[in-house]
Amino acid sequence: MVFVRPARHADLTALAKELRSVEDVRPHHKVTDYSSSSEDLDSDVDDDVVEQEQGDKSTSGAENSRTCSSKLSNGETESVKTRLVHDESESDPATTPSNDVTLIVRQTQSSSNTLQKHKSSSSFTPFIDPRLLQISPSSGSSLNNMGFSNDGRLQDPSRKGSVVNVNPINTRPQSDTPEIRKYKKRFNSEILCAALWGVNLLVGTESGLMLLDRSGQGKVYPLINRRRFQQMDVLEGLNILVTISGKKNKLRVYYLSWLRNKILHNDPEVEKKQGWTTVGELEGCVHYKVVKYERIKFLVIALKNVVEVYAWAPKPYHKFMAFKSFGDLVHKPHLVDLTVEEGQRLKVIYGSCSGFHAVDVDSGAVYDIYLPTHIQTSIQTHAIIILPNTEGIELLVCYEDEGVYVNTYGRITKDVVLQWGEMPTSVAYIRSNQIMGWGEKAIEIRSLETGHLDGVFMHKRAQQLKFLCERNDKVFFASVHSGGVSQVYFMTLGRSNLLNW
């Protein structure tokens, strides 16, 4: 099948002007950041019940944590040999490497190039492509606004490195090695999603929304109880938290200032206002993606057999407004994304149980991008990754235990099939130009450009892991134990780290 570029173009400039023009139009009644019509009210128990705990004494929330920001940079290092040692340093109050990950690579001047592994109780064993160890790393990039300590000490002239610790006041020796650590807090229900808010982590579970204070002792603040949170994204510049939540999988937006006040209790006026609103009347949401293009923020949403596209309208509206709708899709969307081709054409990309498809936003034309015909049964789609520096045209689509490089017109762009070592439960693009796959036996780190394996963390025992979020090469994921108990893990991962691994 031959795909022809559409003749008409989506006029994004006109759209931007139209969205900005609402600033000059005043509604008939006063609208605030907290207002919502009576139609937005939900009578479901899980929608309305919000617990208010941790009174005025709870003052270590996201607002205070923003002051705990520092930079971490890795300097130039010589090309050296490596060996694996067990970290005997004291663990943080909020996190622990015990029984999980304390394997750290330290650099040492040695004539032997053998990897020596000390006896360890770690449940993750790291491996690395030996070719990467032959490359001398350059200066590492700074990690900003993460609240990490920049303290470090050289124990002897032949060693240097950095161990990134989530506790900003804790002092630890430094090393460039990826390290997996976990928070001590055990959540009594399964963790479904998470999003970073400043340095802190909002955690969504089967039974509520909580804030994990990463700036201090790892305290957890309950924000909303008896509501299921399936997906979430923090948009701090807009003062909102976008979620799919509730029994009916509604697209609900919470105001961050309202959530902050539930921890600090320092603004009586905020407490009186409704802290959320809904996006349209959408129910049964499966997946969404927030896409930023220049000054426009799009929200593309997958429903049962429909894809909706919304665009953010600034104040006085201060909400997402309907832009396009594509219904009666032959293939029901499971995950969705939006790309802007060459700065002109908007296209929705979505995955289904049959493969991957595209919708030309301008014309509404729907066509297939890639169908794995070698698989006779329904497939599980994992990720749609728009490759950087390709004008929004080239993609990596991941499904089952494979990944294929295609463009938005359905043509294969690389004669390569990415092959995971096992069926992953989660696949995510990491901004170090890598992708990660979480399986029951291992966590794999691969090059985004080639699919080649960069490194592996092997599990000592099979376990279910789920990707949560990432920022500045800090990757968060969760484990699910027997009885539905979950814990949050994090690791520092960057290209410079892998080169030193």
C-alpha positions in Angstrom: 0.0 0.0 0.0 1.3 3.5 -0.9 0.6 6.4 1.3 0.5 9.9 -0.1 1.1 13.0 1.9 -2.1 14.9 2.4 -2.6 18.0 0.3 -4.1 20.1 3.0 -2.2 21.3 6.1 -3.4 21.9 9.6 -2.9 25.6 10.2 -1.3 25.6 13.6 -0.5 29.3 13.4 -4.2 30.0 13.0 -5.0 27.6 15.9 -2.5 29.3 18.2 -4.0 32.7 17.3 -7.5 31.4 18.0 -6.5 30.0 21.3 -4.7 33.2 22.3 -7.6 35.3 21.2 -9.8 34.0 24.0 -7.7 36.1 26.4 -9.5 39.1 24.9 -13.0 37.6 25.3 -14.7 37.6 28.7 -17.3 35.1 29.6 -20.8 36.1 30.7 -20.1 35.0 34.2 -16.9 35.0 36.4 -14.7 32.0 35.9 -11.9 31.2 38.2 -9.3 28.4 38.3 -11.5 26.5 40.7 -14.9 27.0 39.1 -17.0 24.3 37.4 -20.5 24.0 36.2 -23.1 21.9 38.0 -22.7 19.4 35.1 -19.2 18.7 36.3 -20.4 17.5 39.7 -20.2 13.8 40.2 -22.4 12.0 42.7 -20.3 8.9 42.8 -18.9 8.1 46.3 -15.4 7.7 45.0 -15.6 11.1 43.2 -16.7 13.1 46.2 -15.1 11.6 49.3 -11.8 13.3 50.0 -10.0 12.7 53.3 -8.3 15.7 55.0 -5.6 14.4 57.2 -2.2 15.6 58.3 -3.3 18.9 59.7 -1.3 22.1 60.0 1.7 20.2 61.3 2.2 18.8 57.8 4.5 21.5 56.4 7.0 19.5 54.4 5.0 19.2 51.2 5.8 20.1 47.7 5.9 23.9 48.4 8.8 23.6 50.8 10.6 21.0 48.8 11.1 23.4 45.9 13.8 25.1 48.0 15.8 21.9 48.1 17.2 22.1 44.6 20.9 21.7 43.7 22.9 20.6 40.7 24.9 17.4 40.3 27.5 17.1 37.6 30.0 14.4 36.7 33.5 15.7 35.8 36.0 14.4 33.2 37.3 11.0 34.1 40.1 8.9 32.7 39.6 5.7 30.9 39.9 3.2 33.8 39.1 -0.4 34.6 36.0 -1.2 36.7 35.1 -3.6 39.4 31.9 -4.3 41.3 31.9 -3.7 45.1 29.2 -3.8 47.8 28.2 -0.5 49.2 28.6 -0.6 53.0 27.6 3.0 53.6 24.6 3.9 55.8 21.3 3.9 53.9 19.0 6.9 53.8 16.1 7.3 56.3 13.6 7.3 53.4 15.3 4.8 51.1 17.2 1.6 51.5 19.4 -0.5 49.3 19.2 -3.5 51.6 18.0 -6.7 49.9 17.5 -4.8 46.7 20.3 -2.9 45.1 23.7 -2.0 46.6 25.8 -3.1 43.7 27.9 -0.1 42.7 30.7 0.2 40.2 33.7 2.1 41.4 36.5 3.1 39.1 40.1 2.0 40.0 43.4 2.0 38.2 44.1 -1.7 37.7 46.0 -3.8 35.2 43.2 -6.3 35.3 40.1 -5.8 33.2 38.1 -8.5 35.0 34.8 -7.6 36.6 35.0 -8.7 40.2 31.7 -9.2 41.9 31.6 -9.1 45.7 29.0 -11.2 47.5 25.8 -9.1 47.7 22.2 -9.5 48.7 21.0 -7.4 45.8 17.9 -8.6 44.0 19.1 -6.8 40.8 22.4 -7.8 39.2 23.7 -5.4 36.6 25.4 -6.3 33.3 26.7 -4.1 30.7 27.9 -4.4 27.1 31.7 -4.6 27.5 32.2 -2.5 24.4 30.8 0.5 26.3 33.5 0.2 29.0 36.2 1.0 26.4 34.9 4.5 25.9 36.2 7.3 28.0 33.2 9.4 29.2 32.9 13.1 28.8 31.5 15.6 31.3 28.1 14.5 32.5 25.1 16.8 32.3 23.7 18.6 35.3 20.5 17.3 36.9 18.4 20.3 37.9 15.5 20.8 40.3 15.7 17.3 41.7 16.8 18.1 45.3 19.9 15.9 45.2 23.0 16.4 47.3 26.1 17.6 45.6 28.3 16.5 48.4 31.0 13.9 47.7 34.5 12.9 48.9 37.5 11.2 47.4 38.6 8.3 49.5 42.0 7.9 47.8 43.7 9.4 44.7 42.9 6.3 42.6 39.1 6.6 43.1 36.4 9.0 42.3 32.7 8.8 41.4 29.2 9.7 42.5 26.4 7.8 44.1 23.2 9.8 43.6 21.0 9.8 46.6 17.4 11.0 46.8 18.0 12.5 50.2 19.3 16.1 49.6 20.9 16.4 53.0 22.7 13.1 53.0 26.3 12.8 52.2 27.5 9.8 50.2 30.6 8.9 48.2 30.3 9.6 44.5 30.2 7.2 41.5 28.8 7.4 38.0 27.2 4.0 38.3 23.5 3.4 37.8 22.0 2.3 41.1 18.6 1.0 42.0 17.2 2.0 45.4 13.7 1.7 46.9 11.6 3.7 49.3 10.8 2.0 52.6 7.2 2.9 52.4 4.9 0.0 51.5 1.6 1.0 49.8 -1.3 -1.3 50.8 -2.9 -1.1 47.3 -1.3 -1.5 43.9 0.5 1.5 42.5 -0.9 2.3 39.0 0.8 5.6 38.2 2.9 8.4 39.5 4.1 11.9 38.5 6.8 14.2 39.8 5.6 17.4 41.4 8.8 19.5 42.1 11.1 17.0 43.8 8.2 15.1 45.3 6.2 12.2 43.9 2.5 12.0 43.5 1.5 8.4 43.7 -1.8 7.0 42.3 -3.1 3.7 43.5 -6.2 1.5 43.3 -7.6 3.3 46.4 -6.3 6.9 46.3 -3.8 9.6 45.6 -0.8 10.3 47.9 2.3 12.5 48.0 5.6 10.9 48.7 7.9 13.6 50.3 11.3 13.0 48.7 12.8 16.1 50.2 12.8 14.7 53.8 12.2 11.5 55.6 10.0 9.8 52.9 6.8 10.7 54.6 3.5 10.0 52.7 0.6 12.4 52.8 -2.8 11.1 51.8 -4.6 13.5 49.5 -7.6 11.7 48.1 -9.1 8.4 49.3 -11.4 5.9 47.8 -10.7 6.8 44.2 -8.8 4.8 41.7 -6.1 6.7 39.8 -5.1 5.1 36.5 -2.9 7.8 34.8 -1.7 11.2 35.8 0.5 14.1 34.6 1.6 17.2 36.5 1.5 20.5 34.5 3.0 22.9 37.0 2.9 25.9 34.7 -0.9 25.5 34.4 -1.4 24.6 38.1 -3.1 21.4 37.2 -2.8 17.6 37.6 -4.4 15.7 34.7 -5.8 12.3 35.6 -7.8 9.3 34.4 -9.5 8.4 37.6 -12.7 7.1 39.3 -14.9 4.1 38.7 -16.0 5.5 35.3 -12.5 6.4 34.2 -13.2 10.1 33.8 -10.7 12.6 32.7 -10.5 14.8 35.7 -8.2 17.8 36.3 -7.1 18.7 39.9 -5.7 22.1 40.8 -2.2 21.8 42.3 -2.8 24.8 44.7 -5.8 22.9 46.1 -3.8 19.7 46.6 -0.9 21.7 48.2 -3.4 23.2 50.6 -4.5 19.8 51.7 -1.0 19.3 53.1 -0.2 22.8 54.4 -3.7 23.9 55.4 -2.5 27.6 55.1 -5.2 29.1 52.8 -8.8 29.0 54.1 -10.1 30.5 50.8 -8.7 27.6 48.8 -10.3 25.1 51.1 -13.7 26.5 50.3 -13.3 26.1 46.6 -13.8 23.0 44.5 -10.4 21.5 43.7 -11.2 19.8 40.4 -13.1 19.9 37.2 -13.7 17.4 34.4 -12.6 17.6 30.7 -15.8 17.6 28.7 -18.1 14.8 29.6 -15.6 12.1 28.8 -16.0 8.7 30.5 -14.4 5.3 29.8 -11.0 6.9 29.0 -8.3 4.3 28.2 -5.2 6.5 27.8 -4.2 10.1 27.1 -1.1 12.0 26.1 -0.2 15.7 26.7 1.7 17.0 23.8 3.4 20.5 23.8 4.0 22.2 20.5 5.4 25.7 20.7 2.9 27.6 22.9 0.1 25.1 22.3 -0.7 22.2 24.7 -2.7 19.4 23.2 -4.5 16.6 25.0 -5.2 13.6 22.9 -7.5 11.0 24.5 -8.3 7.4 23.6 -11.8 6.2 24.5 -13.7 3.0 23.6 -13.7 3.5 19.8 -13.1 7.3 19.7 -10.0 9.6 19.8 -10.6 13.1 21.1 -8.2 16.0 20.7 -8.4 19.0 23.1 -6.3 22.1 23.2 -5.5 24.3 26.2 -7.3 27.6 26.3 -5.7 30.2 28.7 -7.5 32.4 31.2 -10.2 33.4 31.6 -11.2 29.9 30.5 -8.2 28.1 31.9 -9.2 24.7 30.7 -8.9 22.2 27.8 -11.4 22.8 25.1 -12.5 20.4 22.4 -10.6 20.7 19.1 -11.2 17.5 17.0 -13.0 14.2 17.4 -12.6 11.0 15.4 -15.3 8.4 16.1 -16.3 5.0 14.9 -12.8 3.8 14.6 -12.5 0.2 13.3 -9.6 -0.5 15.7 -10.2 0.4 19.3 -7.4 2.5 20.6 -5.3 1.2 23.6 -2.7 3.9 23.7 -2.4 7.2 21.8 0.0 10.0 20.9 0.1 13.1 18.7 2.9 14.2 16.3 3.4 17.4 14.3 5.0 16.6 11.0 7.5 19.2 9.8 5.9 21.8 12.0 2.7 21.8 9.9 0.6 18.6 9.9 -1.0 17.2 13.0 -1.4 13.4 13.1 -2.8 11.2 15.8 -0.9 7.9 16.3 -2.6 5.1 18.2 -2.1 1.5 19.0 -4.7 -1.3 19.0 -4.9 -5.0 19.5 -4.2 -5.3 15.7 -1.2 -2.9 15.4 -0.6 0.8 14.9 -2.6 3.4 13.0 -2.7 7.1 12.2 -5.4 9.8 11.8 -4.7 12.8 9.7 -6.2 15.6 11.9 -6.9 17.9 9.0 -8.7 15.4 6.7 -9.9 12.8 9.3 -8.4 10.0 7.1 -7.5 6.9 9.1 -4.9 4.4 7.8 -2.6 1.7 9.1 1.0 2.4 10.0 2.2 -1.1 11.0 0.3 -4.4 11.4 2.4 -7.3 12.7 0.9 -9.9 10.4 3.3 -12.5 11.6 1.3 -12.6 14.8 -2.1 -14.3 14.3 -3.6 -13.3 17.7 -4.3 -10.0 19.3 -1.2 -8.1 20.3 -0.3 -6.1 23.3 1.0 -2.6 22.4 3.5 -1.0 24.8 4.7 2.3 23.5 4.7 4.8 20.6 7.9 6.7 20.6 8.4 9.7 18.3 12.1 9.7 17.4 13.9 13.0 18.1 15.3 15.1 15.2 13.1 13.5 12.6 10.6 16.4 12.1 7.9 14.3 13.9 7.8 11.7 11.1 9.8 8.7 12.3 8.6 6.4 15.1 9.6 3.4 17.1 6.5 1.3 17.9 6.8 -1.4 20.6 4.4 -4.4 21.0 4.7 -7.8 22.5 8.5 -8.5 22.8 9.4 -6.5 19.7 9.9 -3.0 18.3 9.8 -1.7 14.7 11.0 1.5 13.2 8.5 3.1 10.9 7.4 6.5 9.7 4.0 8.1 9.9 3.2 7.0 6.3 3.6 3.3 7.1 7.0 2.8 5.6 9.7 0.8 7.4 12.6 3.1 8.0 15.2 0.7 9.5 15.9 -2.9 8.6 16.0 -3.7 12.3 13.6 -5.3 14.7 14.2 -4.5 18.3 13.9 -7.7 20.3 13.5 -7.8 24.0 14.8 -10.7 26.0 11.4 -11.4 27.3 7.8 -10.0 27.1 8.0 -6.6 29.0 5.2 -5.4 31.2 6.3 -1.8 30.7 8.3 0.0 28.0 9.3 3.7 28.3 11.4 6.2 26.5 14.1 7.8 28.7 15.5 11.2 27.7 19.0 9.9 27.7 18.1 8.6 24.2 17.4 5.2 25.5 14.4 2.9 26.1 13.8 0.7 29.0 11.8 -2.5 29.2 10.6 -4.0 32.5 10.2 -7.8 32.5 9.7 -10.4 35.2 13.3 -11.5 35.0 15.2 -8.4 34.0 15.2 -4.7 33.3 16.7 -4.0 29.9 18.2 -0.7 28.8 18.6 -0.3 25.0 19.7 2.4 22.6 16.7 4.3 21.1 18.5 4.7 17.7 19.6 1.1 17.1 17.8 -1.1 19.6 21.1 -2.5 20.8 21.3 -3.6 24.4 23.2 -1.2 26.6 22.7 -2.8 30.0 20.6 -5.3 32.0 19.5 -5.6 35.6 18.7 -9.2 36.3 16.2 -10.1 39.0 17.2 -12.7 41.6 13.5 -13.8 41.6 10.7 -13.1 39.2 8.7 -10.0 40.1 6.1 -7.7 38.5 7.4 -4.2 37.8 5.7 -1.2 36.3 7.2 2.0 34.9 5.9 5.2 36.6 7.7 8.3 35.4 11.1 9.8 34.7 12.8 13.2 34.7 16.4 14.2 34.2 17.5 10.5 33.9 15.9 9.7 37.2 13.6 6.8 36.6 10.8 5.7 38.9 9.0 2.3 38.9 7.0 0.2 41.2 6.8 -3.4 42.3 3.7 -5.4 43.1 4.1 -8.0 45.9 1.7 -10.6 47.1 -1.5 -9.2 48.6 -1.3 -6.1 46.4 1.4 -4.4 48.4 3.5 -2.0 46.3 6.8 -0.2 46.7 8.5 2.6 44.7 12.0 2.1 43.2 14.1 4.6 41.5 17.3 4.6 39.5 19.7 7.1 38.0 20.3 6.3 34.4 22.1 8.4 31.7 24.4 7.7 28.7 27.4 8.9 30.7 26.4 6.6 33.5 26.3 3.6 31.2 29.6 4.5 29.7 31.1 4.3 33.2 29.1 1.3 34.3 
